[in-house]
């Protein structure tokens, strides 16, 4: 039985999107309506999918203070750990800068919207 390519390299867009949805759900990724709640989730070690637009291109930052969780996500997706970006962020609860990392997800690995990932209120992990 042939093996599937890494998600990032999967040429079948429907299958790639289904695999991305499954990975995001399995990994415990969450999206928040309020940025502050997403940031708190990331500060608590959760995986926060933060959608934004850069130069007219929709992108997602997958943010967390838990580097190991991000590395595992990237490995499952097929990304090189060299692409993981370090950026200390201010914890909105304390104002203290904390070590944090993020993946830039766009193009073939732009996470499709999935209402199952939408968290209501802080503390959902």
N, C-alpha and C positions, 0 to 999 in steps of 0.2 A: 504494500500500500504506500503510495507516495506521501511524503510529508508536506505540510503547508509551508510556504515561505514565511519569514517574519512578517508580522502585521504591517510594518512600515514598507515592506517590499511587495505586499500582496497586490497583484495587478487587477484582481476582481473587486471592484469598488463596493458592490453589495455585500460580499463576504467580509471585506475589510471593515466596513461599518458595523456589521454584526459582531465581528470579533472585538472591535473597539468598545462597543456597548457592553459586551460580556466582561472585558478586562476592567472597564471603569466600575461596573457593578461589583465584580468580584474583589477589586482592590479597595473598595470602600470610598471611592471618590464622591465628593459632594459639591453641589452648587448652591449658592445662597443669593437671595434677592438683595440683601443688604451686605455691602462690602465688609463692614465691621464684623459681622457674624462669620463671614468666610475667613477673615483674617484670624479671628479667635480660634476657629476650627483648625487652621493651619498651625497656629502657635501651640495648640494642644497636641500636635503631632498628626493631625488628620491630613487627608489629601483634598485640597481645595481647587476645584476647577474655576478659574477666574477668566471669563470671556472679556475680550477687549478688541479694539481695532487699532492697527498700526499701519500707517501709510495706506489707508483704504483697504487693508487686508484683515479679515477676521482671524484672530488668533486666540489661543487659550494658554494661560500660564497654569501649570499644575504646581501648586505651591505647598510647602510643608517645612517644618523644623526637623522632621524625621527624615534625614538623608537616606537611611537604609530603605525605608519604604519607597522613596522616590527612585532609588537605584533599582530596586526589584521591579517597579512599574516599567522603567525604561528598558530593562532586560527583557521583560515579557513583550514589550512593544517592538523591540529590535533596535533600540537606540544605543549609540555609543555613550558611555558614561562621561566622556570628554565633553559632551553637549550639555551636561547638567550645569546650571549656572548658580553660583553662590551670590546671594544678596541679603545681607542683614536687614531685617525689617523691625519696625517699632511695634511692640505689643500694644494694642489699643487700650488694654486694661491698666497697664502700668507705665506706658511711655518708654519702657526700657527696650533698647535694641537687642535683638536676638539673632543668632545664626539661623539662616533660612536658605532654602534652595528652590529652584523651579526649573521645569522643562518648558520650553516654548513648543507648543503643539499647533501646527498649521498644515496646510496643504493636504497630503494624503493621510496625515494622522490628526487632522482637526476632529476633535471628539463630537460626534453627532449629539444633538440635544436629546436628553432622555429625562423625562419628568420623574422617573424613579430616583434620580440623583438629587432632586431638588429638596433641600432640607428646610424644615420650618423651625426657625428659632435656633439659638445657639446651644451648644453642648451635644449636638448629634454627631456621632463619630462613627 
